[in-house]
Amino acid sequence: MTTKTPTRETAFKLFKTYNKSESLLKHALSVEAVNSNDVH
């Protein structure tokens, strides 16, 4: 079974469809920023 990872744009649209809270949006963007700078 293969799964396809959605693009950021698709994921963001989906997120906004189900989450209307401005504070939750800010939190999600903060988490994204931290994770994008995460070095393994």
C-alpha angles and dihedrals in degrees: 000000000000127000127198120222111228120237118256089252093054092045091048092051090049091048092051091048092061102028119060098167114112091206092052090050091052090048093050092050090049091051090048091052093050093047094048089058093046111120119201 
